[in-house]
Structures are given as structure tokens and as C-alpha cells.
Amino acid sequence: MFTKNRFKTVTRNQSGMLDSEFLNESRKFTKSDSTTSIFLSHSHKDKEFVQVAKVFFENLGMSIYVDWADETMPEQTNGITATKIKNQIVCLNDKFILLATNEALASRWCNWEIGIADPFKLHKDKIALLPLIDSPSSWNGNEYLQIYPYIKESVNTAGEYYLWYPNGDCKNLKTWLKG
């Protein structure tokens, strides 16, 4: 798993951006010409790491959907918010990635979103976790999350990332993202 600081460092090095540029980046969602789009489930308390994840995946050629960057979302959450998010997960984005921090695991929205994504994405190999931890022993992962693959940095090759499956298999992240 990535520590939060390691993930920021990797992404900063990958993109050449400074910390202040992560936080000042445009917050408007636009679907790019990329072949794959990702719905990024996250806690709004993790805004800094959402920006870092957005840059990380965009550097891999992906389009990222983040709900608070969607200008069509209502100011206050309501049934319209839930309908729009469900549509983004099920119909409009190819992959679903949970930015799995302790804050996200405590969020009722993140738990609802993964529950929506599961029947539509799991059997198609289109769902993954990106666990971000404060320290190696600080992640409060729930038991049900053990059924999902997770993204991990290669221990052997710098700049390589893999998707690890519960059965021990792994796949190169770039290959998975483009599939």
C-alpha cells in the first residue's frame, strides 16, 4: 500500500508539479479524449489526495470523474446528487476506483458508491481500491474490501504499479486501466 506521503512524492515526481500546483489545479470536470474514464470514489475530507490521485491517473492517460468538480451537481446533496452519481458509476465511467483512506471507509457515501459499483464493475474487472495510509499499520480496511483488487507500487521497478487480486494474481496497472 502507498503511504499518503509516498503517493504525493511519486505523483509529484511523475508530473513535475509542485504541491501548490496540486491544490490550485482546475476543479472543473471535463471528459478528455482518453480511452478510459475513472469514477474516483473518495471522502471530501481527503481533498488534497483526491487532487494528487487525479494528477496520478491523468499522467497515465485516464480521464477522472470527481463529483465536487462537476458543476452540474447540486450545491447541497440530495436525491438528484445520488441519481447523478449512480449514473456516473454505472453508465458514464469505465472504471471505479475507491481512494481507500480511513476517512473514505468511514464515509456513508463511499460505502454506498462501492455498493453501487460492485454488481456492475466487479465481474468485468473494472473496480479497484487505491489504499492510502498514514503509516504501514494505520489502515482500517473493512473485511468486505478484501474481495477487491488494490493498486500497489512495484517493489522492484520504480514507476511501475500493479493491481493485486485477492487470489494473489497481479496485473500491470497501465494494462488494467486500458482494458
Secondary structure by P-SEA (a helix, b strand, c coil): cccaaaaaaaaaaaccccaaaaaaccccccccccccccbbbbbccaaaaaaaaaaaaaaabbbbbbccccccccccccaaaaaaaaaaacccccbbbbcccccccccaaaaaaaaaacccccccccbbbbcccccccccccccccccbbbbbcccccccbbbbbccccccccaaaaaac
